[in-house]
Amino acid sequence: MREKQNIAVEVRSFLNVSAEEEYKRFNRSLIPGDIAPILGVRIPVLRKIAKKIAKDRGREYLEELYEAEKKGQVCYEELLLHGMVIGYLDCRIEERKRLLDLFIPFIDNWSVCDSSCITYKFMKGDMEEWFAYLCGYVGSQEEYGVRFAIVCMLNFFVTEQFIFRVLKVLEEVRHEGYYVKMAVAWAVSVCYVKFPVSALEFLENNALDDFTHNKAIQKIRESLQVSKEEKEALKKWLR
């Protein structure tokens, strides 16, 4: 990349060249609703360029993207890059929190949310600090702010140290958004796969709404890591 060129313009040119029309149609079929335009660039390609951007000109790119996002001038792939670059950037925890706080309000679909969250392996380095940070988003009024917190938790905090706290957070979620409920159900299923005894106790007595509770059981029963006997036994807890 030429150093003097606006990096956001340069990256957009690369995205246009890398786009695949068939993949664009496929992606659009999976992501309903009013979202940023999709070009059709595959996730592995985006991850590769996100790592390069983060290493070379990460802060500059994030600043340019943020200004474009405020004007509604970004595509789906640029939102993904925004989330990924934050994950790959070498920076301190307070700067990372600030960058996330700027990014999260622009998440407009489950794919940008989930593909960004899985990048945030840095959360495993200071778990108490990051768990507290995520809890601050659990009570958000924004659907994808809440989903962001839950998906990060299911990726990095379903551990022996945090399992009970995660289950407690999941039970306390009160957002009515579909993608929040599905994230909670997904998280409960991950808890069950890793800590079946604790998760089963949760399923036997929890304050989840019936839709989310039953979806959690459905997701557990769809898991290849759960035995046929367990799947059959779980039916009795359906509401």
C-alpha positions as CSV (number, residue, x, y, z in Angstrom):
1,M,0.0,0.0,0.0
2,R,1.2,3.5,-0.8
3,E,1.8,5.4,2.4
4,K,0.5,8.8,1.2
5,Q,-2.9,7.6,0.0
6,N,-6.0,7.8,2.2
7,I,-6.0,4.3,3.7
8,A,-9.8,3.9,3.8
9,V,-9.9,4.7,0.1
10,E,-7.1,2.2,-0.6
11,V,-8.8,-0.5,1.4
12,R,-12.1,0.0,-0.3
13,S,-10.5,-0.3,-3.7
14,F,-9.0,-3.6,-2.5
15,L,-12.4,-4.8,-1.3
16,N,-14.0,-4.0,-4.6
17,V,-11.4,-6.0,-6.5
18,S,-11.8,-8.9,-4.0
19,A,-15.6,-9.0,-4.1
20,E,-17.5,-12.0,-5.5
21,E,-21.1,-11.5,-6.7
22,E,-22.2,-15.1,-5.9
23,Y,-20.8,-14.8,-2.3
24,K,-22.5,-11.4,-2.0
25,R,-25.9,-13.0,-2.8
26,F,-25.2,-15.9,-0.4
27,N,-24.3,-13.5,2.4
28,R,-27.3,-11.3,1.9
29,S,-29.6,-14.3,2.2
30,L,-28.2,-15.0,5.6
31,I,-28.4,-11.5,7.0
32,P,-31.9,-10.0,6.9
33,G,-32.9,-6.4,7.6
34,D,-31.6,-3.0,6.7
35,I,-27.9,-3.3,6.9
36,A,-24.8,-1.7,5.2
37,P,-24.3,-2.7,1.6
38,I,-22.5,-6.0,1.1
39,L,-19.8,-6.3,-1.5
40,G,-19.1,-10.0,-1.2
41,V,-15.6,-10.4,0.3
42,R,-14.9,-13.6,2.1
43,I,-14.0,-13.6,5.8
44,P,-10.5,-15.2,5.5
45,V,-9.6,-12.4,3.1
46,L,-10.9,-9.8,5.5
47,R,-9.0,-11.3,8.4
48,K,-5.8,-11.2,6.4
49,I,-6.1,-7.6,5.4
50,A,-7.3,-6.6,9.0
51,K,-4.1,-8.0,10.4
52,K,-2.0,-6.1,7.9
53,I,-3.9,-2.8,8.6
54,A,-3.6,-3.3,12.4
55,K,0.2,-3.8,12.0
56,D,0.9,-0.9,9.6
57,R,-1.8,1.8,10.0
58,G,-4.4,0.6,12.3
59,R,-5.3,3.7,14.3
60,E,-5.4,5.8,11.1
61,Y,-7.7,3.4,9.5
62,L,-10.0,3.2,12.5
63,E,-10.2,7.0,12.7
64,E,-11.1,7.3,9.0
65,L,-13.7,4.5,9.3
66,Y,-15.3,6.1,12.3
67,E,-15.8,9.3,10.4
68,A,-17.3,7.5,7.4
69,E,-19.6,5.5,9.7
70,K,-21.0,8.6,11.2
71,K,-22.0,9.7,7.7
72,G,-23.4,6.2,6.8
73,Q,-20.8,5.8,4.1
74,V,-19.5,2.3,4.9
75,C,-20.2,-1.2,3.6
76,Y,-20.7,-4.4,5.5
77,E,-17.1,-5.5,5.0
78,E,-15.7,-2.2,6.4
79,L,-17.8,-2.7,9.5
80,L,-16.2,-6.2,9.8
81,L,-12.8,-4.7,9.3
82,H,-13.4,-2.1,12.0
83,G,-14.2,-4.8,14.5
84,M,-11.4,-7.1,13.4
85,V,-8.7,-4.4,13.4
86,I,-9.6,-3.5,17.0
87,G,-8.9,-7.1,17.9
88,Y,-5.6,-7.3,16.1
89,L,-4.3,-3.9,17.1
90,D,-1.4,-3.8,19.6
91,C,-2.7,-1.4,22.3
92,R,-3.4,-1.0,26.0
93,I,-6.7,-2.0,27.6
94,E,-8.1,1.5,28.1
95,E,-7.5,2.4,24.4
96,R,-9.1,-0.8,23.4
97,K,-12.1,-0.1,25.5
98,R,-12.4,3.4,23.9
99,L,-12.2,1.9,20.4
100,L,-14.8,-0.7,21.2
101,D,-17.1,1.9,22.6
102,L,-16.9,3.8,19.4
103,F,-17.4,0.7,17.2
104,I,-20.3,-1.1,19.0
105,P,-23.0,1.4,18.2
106,F,-22.4,0.9,14.5
107,I,-22.9,-2.9,14.6
108,D,-26.1,-3.5,12.6
109,N,-26.3,-7.3,12.2
110,W,-25.4,-10.6,13.9
111,S,-22.6,-11.4,11.5
112,V,-20.5,-8.2,12.1
113,C,-21.1,-8.8,15.8
114,D,-20.1,-12.4,16.0
115,S,-17.2,-12.2,13.6
116,S,-15.8,-9.3,15.5
117,C,-16.3,-10.9,19.0
118,I,-14.4,-14.1,18.1
119,T,-11.4,-11.9,17.3
120,Y,-11.1,-10.5,20.8
121,K,-8.8,-13.1,22.3
122,F,-7.2,-10.3,24.2
123,M,-10.0,-10.7,26.7
124,K,-8.4,-13.9,28.0
125,G,-5.5,-11.8,29.2
126,D,-7.3,-9.7,31.9
127,M,-10.6,-11.6,32.4
128,E,-11.9,-9.8,35.5
129,E,-11.4,-6.4,33.8
130,W,-13.1,-7.5,30.6
131,F,-16.0,-9.3,32.2
132,A,-16.8,-6.1,34.1
133,Y,-16.6,-4.2,30.8
134,L,-19.0,-6.7,29.1
135,C,-21.5,-6.5,32.0
136,G,-21.8,-2.8,31.3
137,Y,-23.3,-3.7,27.9
138,V,-25.7,-6.4,29.1
139,G,-28.2,-3.7,30.2
140,S,-27.9,-1.7,26.9
141,Q,-31.0,-0.7,25.1
142,E,-29.3,-1.6,21.8
143,E,-29.9,-5.1,20.6
144,Y,-26.4,-5.6,19.2
145,G,-24.7,-4.0,22.2
146,V,-26.3,-6.7,24.4
147,R,-25.5,-9.4,21.8
148,F,-21.9,-8.2,21.7
149,A,-21.5,-8.8,25.4
150,I,-23.1,-12.2,25.4
151,V,-21.2,-13.5,22.4
152,C,-17.9,-12.4,23.9
153,M,-18.9,-14.2,27.1
154,L,-19.7,-17.4,25.4
155,N,-16.4,-17.3,23.5
156,F,-14.1,-16.5,26.3
157,F,-15.8,-16.7,29.7
158,V,-17.4,-20.1,29.9
159,T,-14.7,-21.3,32.2
160,E,-14.6,-22.9,35.7
161,Q,-13.8,-19.5,37.1
162,F,-16.7,-17.7,35.4
163,I,-19.4,-20.3,34.7
164,F,-21.7,-19.3,37.5
165,R,-21.3,-15.6,36.8
166,V,-22.1,-16.1,33.1
167,L,-25.2,-18.1,33.9
168,K,-26.3,-15.4,36.3
169,V,-25.8,-12.7,33.6
170,L,-27.7,-14.7,31.1
171,E,-30.7,-15.1,33.4
172,E,-30.8,-11.4,34.0
173,V,-30.9,-10.3,30.4
174,R,-34.2,-8.6,29.7
175,H,-33.8,-7.3,26.1
176,E,-36.6,-8.4,23.8
177,G,-34.6,-8.4,20.6
178,Y,-34.6,-11.7,18.6
179,Y,-30.8,-11.7,18.2
180,V,-30.3,-11.1,21.9
181,K,-32.6,-14.1,22.8
182,M,-30.8,-16.3,20.3
183,A,-27.4,-15.3,21.7
184,V,-28.6,-16.1,25.2
185,A,-29.8,-19.5,24.0
186,W,-26.5,-20.1,22.2
187,A,-24.6,-19.2,25.3
188,V,-26.6,-21.5,27.6
189,S,-25.9,-24.4,25.1
190,V,-22.2,-23.6,25.2
191,C,-22.3,-23.7,29.0
192,Y,-24.1,-27.0,28.9
193,V,-21.5,-28.6,26.6
194,K,-18.6,-27.4,28.8
195,F,-20.2,-27.6,32.3
196,P,-23.3,-29.9,31.9
197,V,-24.0,-30.3,35.7
198,S,-24.1,-26.5,36.3
199,A,-26.0,-25.8,33.1
200,L,-28.6,-28.5,33.8
201,E,-29.3,-27.1,37.3
202,F,-29.8,-23.7,35.5
203,L,-32.2,-25.3,33.0
204,E,-34.2,-26.9,35.9
205,N,-34.8,-23.5,37.5
206,N,-34.3,-20.2,35.7
207,A,-36.1,-17.0,34.9
208,L,-35.6,-17.1,31.1
209,D,-38.7,-16.4,29.0
210,D,-40.1,-19.6,27.5
211,F,-38.8,-18.9,23.9
212,T,-35.2,-18.5,25.0
213,H,-35.4,-21.4,27.5
214,N,-36.7,-23.7,24.8
215,K,-34.3,-22.4,22.2
216,A,-31.4,-23.2,24.6
217,I,-32.6,-26.8,24.9
218,Q,-33.0,-27.0,21.2
219,K,-29.4,-25.8,20.6
220,I,-28.1,-28.3,23.2
221,R,-29.9,-31.1,21.5
222,E,-28.5,-30.1,18.2
223,S,-24.9,-30.3,19.5
224,L,-22.7,-33.2,18.3
225,Q,-21.0,-33.1,21.7
226,V,-24.1,-34.2,23.6
227,S,-25.1,-37.8,23.9
228,K,-28.4,-39.2,22.6
229,E,-29.4,-40.1,26.2
230,E,-28.8,-36.5,27.4
231,K,-30.7,-35.1,24.5
232,E,-33.7,-37.3,25.3
233,A,-33.6,-36.5,29.0
234,L,-33.5,-32.7,28.2
235,K,-37.0,-32.9,26.6
236,K,-38.7,-33.0,30.0
237,W,-37.4,-29.5,30.7
238,L,-39.1,-28.0,27.6
239,R,-41.9,-25.5,28.5
